[in-house]
Amino acid sequence: MIPGFIEMKVHPSGINSTDGNGEHGARCNPAYEADEPMGDPVYANGQLKFVQPRNQRPFERESVYRQDSKEHEGRVLARACAATTVFVLVSIVIAILTVFIVLFVLDDEIQYRDVLIVGFSQSQGQVTLTNETWDDDFNDSSSEKYRALENDFKEAMDFTYKRSNLAGAYNSTDVREFRQGSVIVEFTVYLNGPTPSVRTLPANADDLQQQTEDAISADIMAVLNSETNDGVLVELPIVNADITKVVVPIETQPGTAVNQPPESEPPVVTCPDDIKEKTNVGQSSTDVFWNPPIATDNSGRVVLIESFPVSGSEFHLGLTEVIILAHDEAGNVGTCAFTVSITDEESPYITCPGDISEIVDESMSTKEVYWDNPEVSDNSGGPVEVSSLPEEGYPFPIGVTEVVAVATDSTGNAASCIFIVEIIDEENPIIVCPQDIVVNAEPGRATAGVTWPAAVATDNSDQELTPTADRQSGDYGIGRHVITYSVQDPSGNTAECTFNVTVLGESTDI
């Protein structure tokens, strides 16, 4: 130690000290420990020393030390307050800069711009029909098979999109061609139509044209993907749907940037219950009315509610789906659907042909008969099935037969009428008598007992006939006797035959 100096010991919790873990102490006021009262502080050789004057008394040195300690404590507190003030000011500046960046710099990244679609958007795509087998006729757009599949596909697409969230924008679908594998359909979907429509896209997009095309492609694919799993298109069915190209004529509208994305929640629409009505008498349709649908939107305002078809429209026989569209101010579309079922409970009308009479052919017991079809009509205007019992061309037997004709419409309603078919038999039966009989009377007797087999009769009617004789077997006197058999068929035709019975005796003169 240098003579005349006393080394300072700083308390472990002082501002320049460290604890056992190397951490600064928490207190700002240092406490000093010295071997003896210290004098004035002096820096020497890089160390702080306190000079103790030789001629200063102990109590005087202690008083000086206390005064110096208070001055040192004040300087430390001043420096701490200054550091705190600087820290607070820096924090405020950082907060202000953060708010500025969020409001004025990052704001540009979330702005959006309205894009005006000024004409038809053409979205080209392809789908694969897995339940169709390729036919070379699909290469010929004029063939019946091509036109039939084209019509089925277009009807399915129309039905699907007109009941989707794109119903307000959908216009039509065209088939460009069919290709093998099983059958790949190349098609074009047209949206928007001649009336301009607006889409809202990020304003800082590098390519608004591409952004618009991508958005429309995604919308069309979303409908296809949902309907191929559960919808009318699954009846085809469709797999591997893809939109290959979108062409959209657009114009950007200046000054339409907004600070948040467009509201995308569609209105909620509640449809009426399904409706069931009967056709008007003598007609295939009836006018149907329903209560207005109820629509709500998170914006609090629904701009337009559309119905396809509208209430009061004429609905024809069968099941018709009514689609309700609700539009909000942001262009979102909510949909719901219900069905209108028109039933036909009216029987068709039928008029039978007149009664028919035919003469049976020779040696025949039946005759096939044909007639003009009964006259039929139905309120549905649709086909009416006609049947008869017996059927036309049936081999009708001799006599009178009642024919029942029945007309049945497509919903199972039936009506009937009756006419007569008469088959006339003008052919006489055939009768065969026994052979002539000759018998001898016993000597001394004037009579003899005679018997014979019955005559046999047949007829084209195939009916069993029993001939009758004018005389029966028994005793016959000497001489010749004529026996006559006669027969009549069910139609009244008759026949006769005769044979002789001769009895010989002593005085017989033949």
C-alpha positions as CSV (number, residue, x, y, z in Angstrom):
1,M,0.0,0.0,0.0
2,I,1.2,3.5,-0.9
3,P,2.0,5.5,2.2
4,G,-0.6,8.1,3.0
5,F,-3.4,6.2,1.2
6,I,-6.1,3.8,2.5
7,E,-7.6,1.3,0.0
8,M,-11.5,1.5,-0.4
9,K,-13.6,-1.7,-0.1
10,V,-16.9,-1.5,-1.9
11,H,-19.9,-3.4,-0.3
12,P,-20.9,-6.5,-2.3
13,S,-24.4,-5.0,-3.0
14,G,-23.0,-1.7,-4.2
15,I,-23.5,-0.4,-7.7
16,N,-20.1,-1.5,-9.0
17,S,-20.1,-4.8,-7.2
18,T,-21.1,-8.3,-8.3
19,D,-22.6,-11.1,-6.2
20,G,-21.5,-14.6,-6.1
21,N,-23.2,-15.4,-9.5
22,G,-21.6,-12.4,-11.3
23,E,-24.9,-10.4,-11.2
24,H,-24.9,-6.7,-10.3
25,G,-26.5,-5.9,-7.0
26,A,-30.0,-4.5,-6.8
27,R,-29.3,-1.5,-4.6
28,C,-28.2,1.9,-6.0
29,N,-26.6,3.3,-2.7
30,P,-23.2,1.9,-2.0
31,A,-22.0,1.3,1.6
32,Y,-18.3,1.4,2.3
33,E,-16.2,-0.4,4.7
34,A,-12.7,0.8,5.6
35,D,-10.1,-0.2,8.0
36,E,-10.2,3.3,9.4
37,P,-12.0,6.6,8.5
38,M,-11.1,7.7,5.0
39,G,-10.1,11.0,3.6
40,D,-10.6,12.7,0.3
41,P,-11.0,10.4,-2.8
42,V,-8.1,10.4,-5.2
43,Y,-7.4,8.4,-8.4
44,A,-3.9,6.9,-8.5
45,N,-2.6,4.1,-10.8
46,G,-6.1,3.4,-12.1
47,Q,-7.4,2.9,-8.6
48,L,-9.7,5.1,-6.4
49,K,-7.9,5.9,-3.1
50,F,-8.9,8.1,-0.1
51,V,-6.2,10.4,1.2
52,Q,-6.0,10.7,4.9
53,P,-4.2,13.9,5.9
54,R,-1.8,13.2,8.7
55,N,-2.8,16.3,10.7
56,Q,-6.6,15.6,10.6
57,R,-8.2,14.3,13.7
58,P,-10.4,11.2,13.5
59,F,-13.7,12.9,14.1
60,E,-12.9,15.5,11.4
61,R,-12.1,12.8,8.9
62,E,-15.4,11.0,9.7
63,S,-17.4,14.1,9.0
64,V,-15.7,14.7,5.7
65,Y,-16.4,11.0,4.7
66,R,-20.1,11.3,5.5
67,Q,-20.4,14.5,3.4
68,D,-18.6,12.9,0.5
69,S,-20.8,9.8,0.6
70,K,-24.0,11.8,0.3
71,E,-22.6,13.7,-2.7
72,H,-21.6,10.4,-4.4
73,E,-25.1,8.9,-3.7
74,G,-26.8,11.9,-5.4
75,R,-24.6,11.6,-8.5
76,V,-25.5,7.9,-8.8
77,L,-29.3,8.6,-8.5
78,A,-29.0,11.3,-11.1
79,R,-27.4,9.0,-13.5
80,A,-30.1,6.3,-12.9
81,C,-32.9,8.8,-13.5
82,A,-31.3,10.0,-16.7
83,A,-31.0,6.4,-18.0
84,T,-34.7,5.7,-17.2
85,T,-35.8,8.9,-19.0
86,V,-33.8,7.9,-22.1
87,F,-35.3,4.4,-22.1
88,V,-38.9,5.7,-21.9
89,L,-38.3,8.2,-24.7
90,V,-36.8,5.5,-26.9
91,S,-39.8,3.2,-26.2
92,I,-42.3,6.0,-27.2
93,V,-40.4,6.6,-30.5
94,I,-40.4,2.9,-31.3
95,A,-44.2,2.7,-30.7
96,I,-44.9,5.7,-32.9
97,L,-42.8,4.2,-35.7
98,T,-44.6,0.9,-35.4
99,V,-48.0,2.5,-35.7
100,F,-46.8,4.6,-38.7
101,I,-45.5,1.5,-40.4
102,V,-48.7,-0.5,-39.8
103,L,-51.0,2.4,-40.9
104,F,-49.1,3.8,-43.8
105,V,-46.6,1.2,-45.1
106,L,-48.1,-2.2,-44.5
107,D,-51.5,-0.8,-45.3
108,D,-50.5,-0.9,-49.0
109,E,-50.1,-4.7,-48.8
110,I,-53.7,-5.3,-47.7
111,Q,-55.5,-2.9,-50.0
112,Y,-57.9,-4.3,-52.6
113,R,-59.0,-3.0,-55.9
114,D,-62.3,-3.6,-57.8
115,V,-61.9,-5.3,-61.2
116,L,-64.6,-4.6,-63.7
117,I,-65.4,-7.7,-65.9
118,V,-66.7,-6.1,-69.1
119,G,-67.9,-9.2,-71.0
120,F,-68.3,-12.9,-71.0
121,S,-65.6,-14.8,-69.1
122,Q,-64.7,-18.0,-70.9
123,S,-63.4,-20.8,-68.7
124,Q,-62.2,-23.8,-70.7
125,G,-61.9,-27.1,-68.9
126,Q,-62.2,-30.8,-69.2
127,V,-63.8,-33.6,-67.2
128,T,-63.8,-37.4,-67.6
129,L,-67.0,-39.3,-67.7
130,T,-66.4,-42.8,-66.3
131,N,-69.7,-44.4,-67.1
132,E,-69.5,-43.7,-70.8
133,T,-67.9,-46.1,-73.3
134,W,-66.2,-44.5,-76.2
135,D,-67.9,-44.7,-79.5
136,D,-66.5,-43.5,-82.8
137,D,-69.8,-41.5,-83.3
138,F,-68.5,-39.1,-80.6
139,N,-66.1,-37.8,-83.2
140,D,-69.0,-36.7,-85.3
141,S,-70.8,-33.7,-83.9
142,S,-73.8,-34.3,-86.2
143,S,-74.4,-37.9,-85.0
144,E,-77.3,-38.7,-82.7
145,K,-75.0,-40.2,-80.0
146,Y,-72.9,-37.0,-80.0
147,R,-75.9,-34.8,-79.7
148,A,-77.5,-36.9,-77.0
149,L,-74.4,-36.9,-74.8
150,E,-73.8,-33.2,-75.4
151,N,-77.3,-32.4,-74.4
152,D,-77.1,-34.5,-71.2
153,F,-73.8,-32.8,-70.2
154,K,-75.1,-29.3,-70.8
155,E,-78.3,-30.0,-68.9
156,A,-76.3,-31.3,-66.0
157,M,-74.0,-28.3,-66.0
158,D,-76.9,-25.8,-66.3
159,F,-78.7,-27.5,-63.4
160,T,-75.6,-27.6,-61.2
161,Y,-74.4,-24.0,-61.7
162,K,-77.9,-22.4,-61.5
163,R,-78.3,-23.8,-58.0
164,S,-74.7,-22.8,-56.8
165,N,-73.2,-19.6,-55.5
166,L,-72.4,-18.7,-59.1
167,A,-76.1,-18.8,-60.2
168,G,-76.2,-15.0,-60.6
169,A,-73.1,-15.0,-62.9
170,Y,-73.6,-18.3,-64.8
171,N,-74.7,-18.0,-68.4
172,S,-74.2,-21.3,-70.3
173,T,-71.9,-24.2,-71.1
174,D,-70.7,-25.3,-74.5
175,V,-69.2,-28.7,-75.4
176,R,-66.1,-28.3,-77.7
177,E,-65.3,-31.9,-78.3
178,F,-65.3,-35.4,-76.9
179,R,-62.1,-37.4,-76.6
180,Q,-61.2,-41.0,-75.7
181,G,-60.4,-42.0,-72.2
182,S,-63.2,-43.1,-71.2
183,V,-65.0,-40.1,-72.6
184,I,-63.2,-36.8,-71.9
185,V,-65.4,-33.7,-72.4
186,E,-63.7,-30.5,-73.5
187,F,-66.1,-27.7,-72.5
188,T,-66.4,-23.9,-72.0
189,V,-68.3,-22.2,-69.2
190,Y,-69.5,-18.7,-69.8
191,L,-70.0,-16.4,-66.8
192,N,-71.3,-12.9,-66.3
193,G,-72.8,-12.2,-69.7
194,P,-73.0,-8.8,-71.4
195,T,-73.8,-7.0,-68.1
196,P,-70.5,-5.9,-66.4
197,S,-69.8,-7.3,-63.0
198,V,-67.2,-6.5,-60.4
199,R,-64.6,-8.7,-58.5
200,T,-62.5,-7.3,-55.7
201,L,-58.8,-8.4,-55.7
202,P,-55.6,-7.4,-54.0
203,A,-54.6,-4.0,-55.3
204,N,-50.9,-4.8,-55.2
205,A,-51.2,-7.9,-57.3
206,D,-48.5,-8.1,-60.0
207,D,-51.0,-9.2,-62.6
208,L,-54.6,-8.3,-62.0
209,Q,-55.6,-10.2,-65.2
210,Q,-54.0,-13.4,-63.9
211,Q,-55.4,-12.8,-60.4
212,T,-58.9,-12.5,-61.9
213,E,-58.6,-15.6,-64.1
214,D,-57.3,-17.6,-61.1
215,A,-60.2,-16.5,-58.9
216,I,-62.8,-17.4,-61.5
217,S,-61.1,-20.7,-62.2
218,A,-61.2,-21.5,-58.4
219,D,-64.9,-20.6,-58.2
220,I,-65.8,-22.9,-61.1
221,M,-63.7,-25.7,-59.8
222,A,-65.2,-25.4,-56.3
223,V,-68.7,-26.1,-57.8
224,L,-67.4,-29.0,-59.9
225,N,-65.6,-30.6,-57.0
226,S,-68.6,-30.3,-54.7
227,E,-71.1,-31.6,-57.2
228,T,-69.1,-34.5,-58.5
229,N,-69.2,-36.0,-55.0
230,D,-72.8,-35.3,-54.2
231,G,-75.0,-33.9,-56.9
232,V,-76.5,-34.2,-60.3
233,L,-73.1,-34.5,-62.0
234,V,-72.3,-37.6,-60.1
235,E,-75.0,-39.3,-62.2
236,L,-72.8,-39.0,-65.2
237,P,-70.5,-39.4,-63.2
238,I,-67.5,-37.0,-63.5
239,V,-63.9,-37.4,-62.3
240,N,-60.7,-35.5,-63.0
241,A,-62.4,-32.2,-63.4
242,D,-60.0,-29.5,-64.4
243,I,-60.1,-25.9,-65.6
244,T,-57.4,-25.5,-68.2
245,K,-57.7,-21.9,-69.4
246,V,-59.7,-18.8,-68.4
247,V,-60.1,-15.8,-70.6
248,V,-61.5,-12.7,-68.9
249,P,-61.9,-9.2,-70.4
250,I,-61.3,-6.8,-67.5
251,E,-60.8,-3.2,-66.7
252,T,-59.4,-1.9,-63.4
253,Q,-61.5,0.8,-61.7
254,P,-59.3,3.6,-60.3
255,G,-60.0,5.0,-56.8
256,T,-61.7,2.0,-55.5
257,A,-59.0,0.7,-53.2
258,V,-60.3,-0.3,-49.7
259,N,-58.4,-1.2,-46.6
260,Q,-59.8,-4.6,-46.0
261,P,-60.8,-7.6,-48.0
262,P,-64.3,-7.7,-49.5
263,E,-67.1,-9.1,-47.3
264,S,-67.5,-12.7,-48.5
265,E,-70.3,-14.1,-46.3
266,P,-73.4,-14.9,-48.4
267,P,-76.9,-14.1,-47.2
268,V,-78.9,-16.8,-45.4
269,V,-82.1,-17.7,-47.2
270,T,-85.0,-19.7,-45.9
271,C,-87.2,-21.3,-48.6
272,P,-90.9,-22.2,-48.3
273,D,-91.7,-25.8,-47.7
274,D,-92.1,-28.2,-50.7
275,I,-95.4,-27.7,-52.5
276,K,-97.7,-30.4,-54.0
277,E,-100.7,-29.4,-56.2
278,K,-103.0,-31.1,-58.7
279,T,-103.4,-30.2,-62.4
280,N,-106.4,-28.2,-63.4
281,V,-109.3,-30.2,-65.0
282,G,-108.5,-31.0,-68.6
283,Q,-105.0,-29.4,-68.3
284,S,-101.5,-30.6,-67.7
285,S,-100.5,-27.8,-65.4
286,T,-101.6,-25.3,-62.8
287,D,-100.4,-21.9,-61.5
288,V,-98.5,-22.2,-58.2
289,F,-98.0,-19.4,-55.6
290,W,-95.9,-19.3,-52.5
291,N,-95.0,-17.0,-49.7
292,P,-91.9,-14.8,-50.2
293,P,-88.6,-16.4,-49.0
294,I,-86.9,-14.9,-46.0
295,A,-83.3,-13.7,-46.3
296,T,-80.9,-12.2,-43.8
297,D,-77.3,-10.9,-44.2
298,N,-74.5,-10.1,-41.8
299,S,-74.4,-6.6,-43.4
300,G,-78.0,-6.1,-42.3
301,R,-79.2,-5.5,-45.9
302,V,-80.2,-7.9,-48.7
303,V,-80.2,-6.1,-52.0
304,L,-82.1,-8.6,-54.2
305,I,-84.1,-11.8,-53.9
306,E,-84.6,-13.8,-57.1
307,S,-86.7,-16.9,-57.8
308,F,-86.4,-19.3,-60.7
309,P,-89.2,-19.8,-61.7
310,V,-91.1,-17.0,-60.0
311,S,-94.2,-17.4,-57.8
312,G,-97.4,-17.6,-59.9
313,S,-95.7,-19.4,-62.7
314,E,-97.3,-22.2,-64.6
315,F,-96.0,-25.6,-63.4
316,H,-96.4,-28.7,-65.5
317,L,-96.7,-32.3,-64.4
318,G,-93.8,-33.7,-62.5
319,L,-91.3,-32.4,-60.0
320,T,-89.7,-28.9,-60.6
321,E,-87.0,-27.5,-58.4
322,V,-87.4,-23.8,-57.5
323,I,-84.1,-22.0,-56.8
324,I,-84.0,-18.9,-54.7
325,L,-81.0,-16.5,-54.9
326,A,-80.4,-13.7,-52.3
327,H,-77.8,-11.0,-53.2
328,D,-76.1,-8.7,-50.7
329,E,-74.3,-5.4,-51.5
330,A,-70.9,-7.1,-51.7
331,G,-72.2,-9.4,-54.5
332,N,-72.3,-12.5,-52.4
333,V,-75.1,-14.9,-53.3
334,G,-77.0,-17.2,-50.9
335,T,-79.2,-19.9,-52.2
336,C,-81.9,-22.3,-51.2
337,A,-84.2,-24.6,-53.1
338,F,-87.6,-26.3,-52.7
339,T,-89.7,-28.5,-55.0
340,V,-93.1,-28.0,-56.6
341,S,-94.8,-31.3,-57.4
342,I,-97.7,-31.3,-59.8
343,T,-99.7,-34.5,-59.8
344,D,-102.3,-35.8,-62.3
345,E,-105.4,-37.4,-60.7
346,E,-107.6,-37.2,-63.8
347,S,-108.4,-40.3,-65.8
348,P,-107.9,-40.3,-69.6
349,Y,-110.7,-40.5,-72.1
350,I,-111.3,-43.6,-74.2
351,T,-113.8,-44.4,-77.0
352,C,-114.1,-48.0,-78.1
353,P,-114.6,-49.1,-81.7
354,G,-118.1,-50.3,-82.7
355,D,-119.2,-53.9,-82.2
356,I,-117.7,-56.3,-84.7
357,S,-119.3,-59.3,-86.5
358,E,-117.3,-61.9,-88.5
359,I,-118.3,-65.2,-90.2
360,V,-116.1,-68.1,-89.2
361,D,-114.2,-69.7,-92.0
362,E,-115.3,-73.2,-93.2
363,S,-114.5,-76.0,-90.9
364,M,-113.1,-73.5,-88.4
365,S,-114.3,-73.0,-84.8
366,T,-112.5,-69.6,-84.2
367,K,-111.5,-66.5,-86.1
368,E,-108.8,-64.0,-85.5
369,V,-110.3,-60.5,-85.3
370,Y,-108.6,-57.1,-85.6
371,W,-110.0,-53.7,-85.0
372,D,-109.1,-50.0,-85.1
373,N,-107.4,-48.7,-82.0
374,P,-109.7,-47.0,-79.5
375,E,-109.6,-43.2,-79.5
376,V,-107.8,-41.9,-76.3
377,S,-106.8,-38.5,-74.9
378,D,-105.4,-37.3,-71.6
379,N,-105.1,-34.0,-69.9
380,S,-101.4,-34.5,-69.5
381,G,-100.9,-34.4,-73.3
382,G,-98.6,-37.3,-72.9
383,P,-98.7,-40.8,-74.2
384,V,-101.6,-43.1,-73.2
385,E,-101.1,-46.8,-73.0
386,V,-104.0,-48.9,-74.4
387,S,-104.6,-52.5,-73.7
388,S,-107.5,-54.9,-74.3
389,L,-108.8,-58.2,-73.1
390,P,-108.9,-60.3,-75.1
391,E,-106.2,-58.7,-77.2
392,E,-106.5,-57.7,-80.8
393,G,-105.8,-60.7,-83.1
394,Y,-107.0,-63.2,-80.5
395,P,-108.8,-66.3,-82.1
396,F,-112.3,-65.5,-81.0
397,P,-114.6,-68.6,-80.7
398,I,-118.0,-68.8,-82.3
399,G,-120.5,-66.7,-80.5
400,V,-120.4,-63.4,-78.7
401,T,-117.3,-62.2,-76.7
402,E,-117.1,-59.0,-74.7
403,V,-113.8,-57.0,-75.2
404,V,-112.7,-54.6,-72.4
405,A,-110.3,-51.8,-73.6
406,V,-108.3,-49.9,-70.9
407,A,-106.5,-46.6,-71.3
408,T,-103.7,-45.8,-68.8
409,D,-101.8,-42.5,-68.6
410,S,-98.3,-42.0,-67.4
411,T,-99.3,-41.5,-63.7
412,G,-101.4,-44.6,-63.6
413,N,-104.9,-43.1,-64.0
414,A,-107.1,-45.5,-66.0
415,A,-110.4,-45.6,-67.9
416,S,-112.1,-48.4,-69.8
417,C,-114.8,-49.1,-72.4
418,I,-116.5,-52.3,-73.8
419,F,-117.3,-53.5,-77.3
420,I,-118.6,-56.8,-78.7
421,V,-117.0,-59.3,-81.1
422,E,-119.4,-61.8,-82.6
423,I,-118.2,-64.8,-84.6
424,I,-121.1,-66.1,-86.7
425,D,-121.3,-69.8,-87.7
426,E,-123.2,-70.5,-90.9
427,E,-121.9,-74.0,-91.4
428,N,-124.3,-77.0,-90.9
429,P,-123.2,-79.9,-88.8
430,I,-122.4,-83.2,-90.3
431,I,-124.5,-86.2,-89.3
432,V,-124.0,-89.9,-90.2
433,C,-126.9,-92.4,-89.8
434,P,-126.5,-96.2,-89.3
435,Q,-126.6,-98.5,-92.3
436,D,-130.0,-99.8,-93.5
437,I,-131.2,-102.8,-91.4
438,V,-133.1,-105.9,-92.6
439,V,-134.6,-108.4,-90.1
440,N,-136.9,-111.5,-90.4
441,A,-140.0,-111.9,-88.4
442,E,-140.4,-115.2,-86.6
443,P,-142.8,-117.6,-88.3
444,G,-146.3,-116.8,-87.3
445,R,-145.4,-113.3,-86.1
446,A,-146.2,-110.0,-87.8
447,T,-143.4,-108.0,-86.1
448,A,-139.8,-108.2,-85.2
449,G,-137.7,-106.5,-82.6
450,V,-135.2,-104.1,-84.2
451,T,-132.3,-102.1,-82.6
452,W,-129.5,-99.9,-84.1
453,P,-126.6,-97.7,-83.1
454,A,-127.2,-94.0,-82.7
455,A,-126.4,-91.6,-85.5
456,V,-123.1,-89.6,-85.1
457,A,-122.9,-85.8,-85.6
458,T,-119.9,-83.5,-85.8
459,D,-119.7,-79.7,-86.1
460,N,-117.1,-77.1,-86.9
461,S,-117.9,-75.5,-83.6
462,D,-116.2,-78.4,-81.9
463,Q,-119.2,-78.7,-79.7
464,E,-120.5,-82.1,-78.8
465,L,-123.8,-82.7,-80.6
466,T,-126.4,-85.4,-79.9
467,P,-128.6,-86.4,-82.9
468,T,-132.3,-87.2,-82.2
469,A,-134.3,-89.9,-84.1
470,D,-138.0,-89.6,-85.0
471,R,-138.4,-93.3,-84.0
472,Q,-136.6,-95.4,-81.5
473,S,-135.6,-99.0,-81.4
474,G,-138.4,-101.5,-80.8
475,D,-140.8,-103.9,-82.5
476,Y,-141.5,-103.1,-86.1
477,G,-144.1,-104.7,-88.3
478,I,-143.4,-106.6,-91.5
479,G,-142.4,-104.0,-94.1
480,R,-140.0,-101.1,-94.6
481,H,-139.7,-98.3,-92.2
482,V,-137.7,-95.0,-92.7
483,I,-135.9,-93.7,-89.6
484,T,-134.8,-90.0,-89.6
485,Y,-132.1,-88.5,-87.4
486,S,-131.7,-84.7,-87.0
487,V,-129.2,-82.5,-85.2
488,Q,-128.7,-78.7,-84.5
489,D,-125.5,-76.9,-83.5
490,P,-125.3,-74.0,-81.0
491,S,-125.6,-71.5,-83.9
492,G,-128.9,-73.1,-85.0
493,N,-127.5,-74.8,-88.0
494,T,-129.2,-78.2,-88.6
495,A,-128.6,-81.5,-90.5
496,E,-130.6,-84.7,-91.1
497,C,-130.0,-88.3,-92.2
498,T,-132.2,-91.3,-92.8
499,F,-131.9,-95.1,-92.9
500,N,-134.3,-98.0,-93.5
501,V,-135.5,-100.7,-91.2
502,T,-137.0,-103.7,-93.2
503,V,-138.9,-106.5,-91.4
504,L,-139.4,-109.7,-93.6
505,G,-142.2,-112.2,-93.0
506,E,-144.3,-114.8,-94.8
507,S,-146.4,-112.3,-96.6
508,T,-143.7,-109.7,-97.0
509,D,-143.7,-108.1,-100.4
510,I,-140.5,-106.3,-101.0
